[in-house]
Every structure is written in structure tokens, then in C-alpha cells.
Amino acid sequence: GRHGAIETLDLGSGRWTPVAYARRIDDVDMVARYSPDGRWIAFLRNVSLSDVWLMPASGGTPRRLTRLGSPMTGLAWTRDSGALVFSAFQSGTWRLFTVGIDGGEARPIGPAGARHPATALRAEGIAFAMDDSVHQLHLLDASRPDAAPTPLFPSSASDMLPSLAPDGRQLVFVSYRSGRIGLWWGRVGDPASLRWIEGVVPVPRH
């Protein structure tokens, strides 16, 4: 009955207890993290159009720390409990950001492609993951058991989430082939027809 709400788990009894804090019924709150000094809970609010929020460890009224409205992964505290590190999808790539708990704009740090940060509590350091994989589209004739997949609109960048039109001749997909995230359209078997659809910035997971 509290989908997307933050709760605490008592490891001894196994009992879940809702944290008393202000939220709308349709808010999805996730990746909650206690600060090292135990005073705060930071969390990500909402999916795909996410931002970092902060509230006292005992609950209360959360305060929005960022205004990025983008997909986010990972959330980690600095060891002095004064700032947070997270990964956000901005301008066609994942990147690490940091934001102080006292406000101010989120500041990008680290290389493009960095995700899932983890901070050290006894030293100055951040560990993170880098995704350098390349995803390609292929076409397979399902009516032939011995058929091998053939590349479709090949490129040196990642293509994802293909959606074939009901007529079987048109395809749209998400791609980084222009150097930034975009939605592309083309006719199957006609590489010259491929074009970028302007004005659409798709979320990579949908």
C-alpha cells in the first residue's frame, strides 16, 4: 500500500516501518542512503525524470537538491556528510555529478560514461563503473531454422530498443551514432533511408 515510499527494516525482527515524511501518492522514492553522520536520508525521487532529495533521518519534509530531471543511477555520500555523488544521463551520456546538501547547482565530475558511484568513508576516493559496450541491431529470418543474423544499419556506436512497424518495413530505434542520443527511422533493407528524428530525446530504458 506504500509503493515507492521509503521504509526502514529492523534486522533483528524483520519488521518494516514506514518513514514519516511528506510525499505525493504518485511519488516513487528509491536508492535511499543514510548520511555517515546519521543525520540525513538522501534519495532519488521518480523514475526517468529523477532528482536528488534530502530529508532528516527521522523523516519530515524532503528538500529537492537537484533540478536535472533525468535518469539517474547510484547515490553516495562524501565522508564528511556534506555532499552527494550520483550518476545522471545528460547530453547523451552518463556522467558523475556532485551536489552539496546546502544547495547550489549539481557539478559534473569524472569521465563521460561513469555510473554507479561508491565513495570511501575513510579516504578521499570514488569508485565507479564504466560501460564501454557497443550494442548493434541485427535482422533474423525466423522462418529459416539455419538463418544467421545479419547487421542492420551498422555503425560504430550503440543502437538499442528497435521497434518494427506493423507493415514490417519501417524501423525506429534509439542510437548514439551521431554522437548524442537520438531516435532514428529507416526502411528495413534500405540503409540510405535512415534519418534522425529531430526534437525527440528518448529515455534509453524505454
C-alpha positions in Angstrom: 0.0 0.0 0.0 3.0 2.3 0.1 4.6 1.7 -3.4 7.6 3.9 -3.9 7.8 5.0 -0.2 10.9 4.8 2.0 10.8 2.4 4.9 13.3 1.0 7.5 13.9 -2.7 8.1 14.7 -3.9 11.6 17.3 -6.6 11.1 16.5 -8.3 14.4 12.8 -8.6 14.0 12.4 -8.4 10.2 9.8 -5.7 10.7 9.3 -2.9 8.1 8.5 0.6 9.4 7.4 3.4 7.2 9.4 6.6 7.5 7.0 9.5 8.2 7.7 12.1 5.6 5.9 14.3 3.1 5.3 12.8 -0.3 2.6 12.6 -3.0 0.8 9.3 -3.6 2.4 9.1 -7.1 6.0 9.8 -6.0 8.5 7.0 -6.5 11.3 7.3 -3.9 14.3 4.9 -4.2 18.0 4.4 -3.5 17.7 5.8 0.0 21.0 6.4 1.8 21.7 7.5 5.4 24.5 10.0 5.7 27.7 8.9 7.5 26.9 11.1 10.5 23.4 9.6 10.7 21.5 13.0 10.4 20.1 12.7 6.9 18.5 10.4 4.4 19.2 11.2 0.7 17.2 9.5 -2.0 16.2 9.6 -5.7 12.7 10.6 -6.5 10.8 9.4 -9.6 11.9 7.2 -12.5 13.4 8.6 -15.7 12.8 12.2 -14.6 14.7 11.8 -11.4 16.3 14.3 -8.9 18.1 14.0 -5.6 16.1 14.8 -2.5 17.2 15.2 1.2 15.3 14.9 4.5 16.2 14.5 8.2 16.9 10.9 9.2 13.7 10.9 11.4 11.6 12.0 8.4 9.7 15.2 7.9 9.6 17.4 4.7 12.1 16.5 2.0 14.1 19.2 0.2 15.0 18.9 -3.5 18.7 19.2 -4.1 18.9 19.0 -7.9 16.8 20.1 -10.9 18.1 17.8 -13.6 15.0 15.7 -14.3 16.9 12.9 -15.9 17.6 9.2 -15.5 19.9 8.6 -12.5 21.8 5.6 -11.1 23.7 5.3 -7.8 23.8 7.7 -4.9 26.7 8.0 -2.4 27.6 10.4 0.4 31.0 12.0 0.8 32.7 11.0 4.1 32.0 14.4 5.7 28.2 14.1 5.1 28.4 17.4 3.3 27.7 16.4 -0.3 26.4 13.6 -2.5 27.7 11.9 -5.6 25.4 10.3 -8.2 25.3 9.5 -11.9 22.9 11.2 -14.3 22.2 10.9 -18.0 22.8 14.3 -19.5 23.6 15.4 -23.1 23.6 11.9 -24.5 25.9 10.2 -21.9 26.1 9.1 -18.3 28.3 11.3 -16.0 29.1 11.6 -12.3 27.8 14.7 -10.5 28.2 16.1 -7.0 25.9 18.4 -5.1 26.2 19.9 -1.6 23.4 19.4 0.9 23.3 23.2 1.5 22.1 23.8 -2.1 23.7 25.1 -5.3 23.8 23.5 -8.7 25.0 20.0 -9.3 28.5 19.9 -10.7 29.8 17.3 -13.2 32.9 15.4 -12.2 34.8 12.4 -13.7 34.8 11.0 -17.2 31.8 10.5 -19.6 30.2 7.1 -19.2 30.7 6.8 -15.4 27.9 5.2 -13.5 27.1 3.7 -10.1 29.4 5.6 -7.8 30.6 4.4 -4.4 32.6 6.7 -2.1 35.2 5.7 0.5 34.3 6.6 4.1 37.9 6.7 5.4 39.7 8.2 2.5 39.2 10.7 -0.4 38.1 8.5 -3.3 35.2 7.4 -5.6 34.9 4.1 -7.3 32.5 3.8 -10.3 31.6 1.6 -13.2 32.3 2.4 -16.9 30.1 0.9 -19.6 32.0 0.8 -22.9 30.0 -1.9 -24.6 28.6 -1.4 -28.1 25.1 -2.7 -29.0 24.3 -3.5 -32.6 21.0 -4.3 -34.4 20.7 -7.5 -36.4 18.0 -9.0 -38.6 17.0 -12.6 -38.4 14.7 -14.6 -40.7 12.7 -16.6 -38.1 11.1 -18.8 -40.8 14.5 -20.3 -41.6 16.0 -22.5 -38.8 19.5 -22.2 -40.3 19.4 -18.4 -40.8 22.2 -16.3 -39.4 21.6 -12.8 -38.1 22.8 -10.0 -40.4 23.7 -6.5 -39.3 21.0 -3.8 -39.7 22.1 -0.2 -40.2 25.6 -0.9 -38.8 27.6 1.8 -37.1 30.4 2.1 -34.6 28.1 3.4 -31.9 25.3 1.7 -29.8 21.9 1.0 -31.3 19.1 -0.1 -28.9 15.4 -0.8 -28.5 14.3 -1.4 -32.1 10.6 -1.2 -32.8 9.3 -2.7 -36.1 6.2 -1.1 -37.7 3.2 -3.3 -38.3 3.9 -3.2 -42.0 7.3 -4.9 -41.3 9.1 -2.4 -43.5 9.8 0.5 -41.1 12.0 0.5 -38.0 12.7 3.1 -35.3 15.4 2.7 -32.7 17.5 4.6 -30.1 21.1 5.3 -31.2 24.2 7.2 -30.2 25.5 7.1 -33.8 25.5 10.9 -34.2 27.5 11.4 -31.0 24.4 12.0 -28.9 21.3 10.1 -28.0 18.6 10.2 -30.6 15.6 8.4 -32.2 16.2 7.1 -35.7 13.9 5.9 -38.5 14.6 3.8 -41.6 13.3 1.3 -44.0 14.4 -2.3 -43.5 16.9 -3.2 -46.2 17.4 0.4 -47.3 20.4 1.9 -45.4 20.1 5.2 -47.5 16.6 5.8 -45.9 18.0 6.1 -42.4 17.3 9.5 -40.8 17.4 11.1 -37.4 14.1 12.3 -36.0 14.7 15.8 -34.7 13.2 17.1 -31.4 12.9 13.8 -29.7 15.2 12.8 -26.9 14.3 9.2 -25.9 14.9 7.8 -22.5 17.3 4.8 -23.1 15.5 2.3 -20.9 12.1 2.6 -22.7 
